[in-house]
Amino acid sequence: MAHRNQVIRNRKTGQEILFLYTASNTAGKFLGMVATFQPQHEPPMPHYHPQQTLDFDVLKGELTALVNGQRTRLQSGDALHIPANQTYALWNGSASGQPAVINCRLRPALDAEFLLETATDLANAEPGEANQLAQLLQKILVARQFSNVFRRCYFPLVLQKIVFLLLTPVAYLVRYRKLQGTTQNCQAKS
C-alpha cells in the first residue's frame, strides 16, 4: 500500500505522483497527491470515478482538462472540481515543454492509491515481458478489481461487465490473480 512521501513514476508518460496523504492516514476520507504531468500532444482516454470527487489546484504550468466533452486550459492558480461519475481527462498539452504540477484530492480515498500503484507497475512493464493476450487479461483483472474507483469510457459499462465475466476465468486459468497491493516502482522522496 502507498505511504506518505512515496513517489511513483510512469516511465512511458513521465507522470510522477507524490502521495501526501493516504487512506491510512486520513481514515479513508481522502487521498492527497501532487501529480506532475510531462507535455504530451494527445489527450489520454477519458475516464470517471463512480464514487469519488476530484479537486485539484494547478501549482505550476498549464494543464488541459476535458470534462464532459468540454475542453478547458488551466494555469497556475486555477482550481477545478470534478464530481463523481463525471467523465474527464487531464494532460499537459502545453507547447512550452514545461511540466505541469497539480495538488489533487480524491474523496473518499477508497483503494485509489493501490490502483495508481498497479497501473504504474503495468505501464512500466517491459514490452517483451508478456504477450498482448497476457497483458489484456491482466488489464481486465485490474479493471474489474478497481471498477469501484476507476472506469474507462470506451464502451458501455454493461458491455464491460460482460467482457469481464467472460474473460476473468480465462485469466485465472493462465494463472493471473487478483493483485495483493505491492508496488516495485516506488521510493521515498526526501
N, C-alpha and C positions, 0 to 999 in steps of 0.2 A: 504494500500500500504506500501511497505517497506520504511524504512528510514535509514539514516546513523547510524552506530553503532548498528543496530538491529542484534540480533543473533537468528537464528532458529536452532533447533536440531531435528534430526530424531532419536527417541528413539530405533527404531529397528536396524538401521545400525550404529548408533553412529556418523553419519556425522553431522558436525556443519558448518554453513555458517554465516560469519560476513559480512554484507553489508557495504562496504567502500564508494561506490558511487552508487547512484540510478538513475533511469531515470529522476527523477525530478530535481536532482542537476547536471546533465550533459546535460540537454536539449535533453535527449533521445539518446545521442551519444554512450554511453556505460554504462554497469553495471559492477562495480568493486567489487570483493569479495575476502575474504580469506576463503578457504574451508579446513576443517580438515577431513581426512579420517582415520577411525579406521581400523586395519587389518581385512581382510576377505579373505577366501580361494577361493571363487568362484567369477568370474567377474560378474558385473551387465549386464543386457541386453543392447546390443549396441543401440544407437540412433543417431540422427543427428538434426542439426539446419538448416532449409531450407533457412533462410535469414540472418544468423548471423555467424560471425567468432569467434573463441575462441582462446585466447592467454593466456598461463599461465607459471609461473615460480615456480619451486619446491623450497620452502623455508626451508623445514625440512623433513627428512626421505626419503623413497623410494615410488615411485608411478609407477604402471604398466599402460601402455596405449595400447589399442588395436585400431589401426587406420587403417581403410580399410583392416582389416584382418591381419595386421602386428603388432606383439607384441613387445613393447619396454619397457625396465625398465629405469626409470628416477630417478636421485638422486638430492640431494640438489645442487642448482646452475644450473640445467638443465632447458631449456625452450622448449616449443612446441607451434606451430601454427597449428590450425585445421581450414581449410576453410569451408565456408558454404556448406551444402549438403554432408559433409564427415562423414561417419559412424564411430563412436568411442565409447569406454567405458573406464572409468578410475576407478581404485581401488587400494587399498593398499594391495598388495599381499606379502608383506614383512614377512619373518619368524621372524624378530626381535621383533615383538609385539609392536613396537613403532608407533605412529600416523604419518601420512604424512600430510604436510601442504603446500597448494599452494596459490599463489596470481593469480587470474584469471580475465580476462576482456572479456565480450561478447559485440560484436559490430554489429549493434546498440542494444540498450537496449531492445526495443520493450516492451512487458509485461512479460519478463522472470522472473523478481523478483516476480510477482504475481503467476506465475506457481510454482516457488520454494516454496513459502509460502503454496500454495494449496496442492502441493504434500507432503510436510512435514506434514500438518494437516491430510491428508488422511492416511499417513503411521502411524501416531501416534494414530489414532483412535483405540479404544479397539476392539478386535476381536468380542466381543459379542454385539457391538453397532449396527451392521447391518448384515443382512444375506448376503450370497455370491451374490445373484442376485442383491440386492440393491447396494452392493459395485461395482459390474460390471457396472451397469447403471451409477453410479456416475463417475467411471473412464472413461466411454465412453463420458460423457458430458465434462469432463475435457480435454480428448484427442482432442475432436472436437473443444472446445473453444480455445485451445492453439496450434492448428496444424500449426500456422504460426511461432512458435518458437521452437517446440519440436515434433519429430516424432520417434516412435519406429520402429524397423526394422523387427518385427516378421512376418508380411505378407505385400504384396504389397499395396501401397497407394490407388490404385483403390478399392481394396477389403476393406480396412479400411473405405473408404468413403461410400461404400455400407452399411457396418455394422452400421456406424454412422447414415446414413439416415434411416435405418430400426428401430434402437433401440432408437433413440432420442425421438420420440413421446411416446414410452413406458415409458421412464424415466420421461417425463413431466406428463404422466398420473398418475404416482405414486408419484407426487409432488416434484421431483428433479428439480432444476432450475439451470440456468447458474449462476456461482459464482459472488459475488459482490466485492471481494477484501479485505477481512478481514482475519486476522490470529489470532489464540489464542495461538500459541506456540512461541511467541517472547518475547524478553526482551532487554533492553538497556545494552550494555557492557560498564563498566566504565574504 
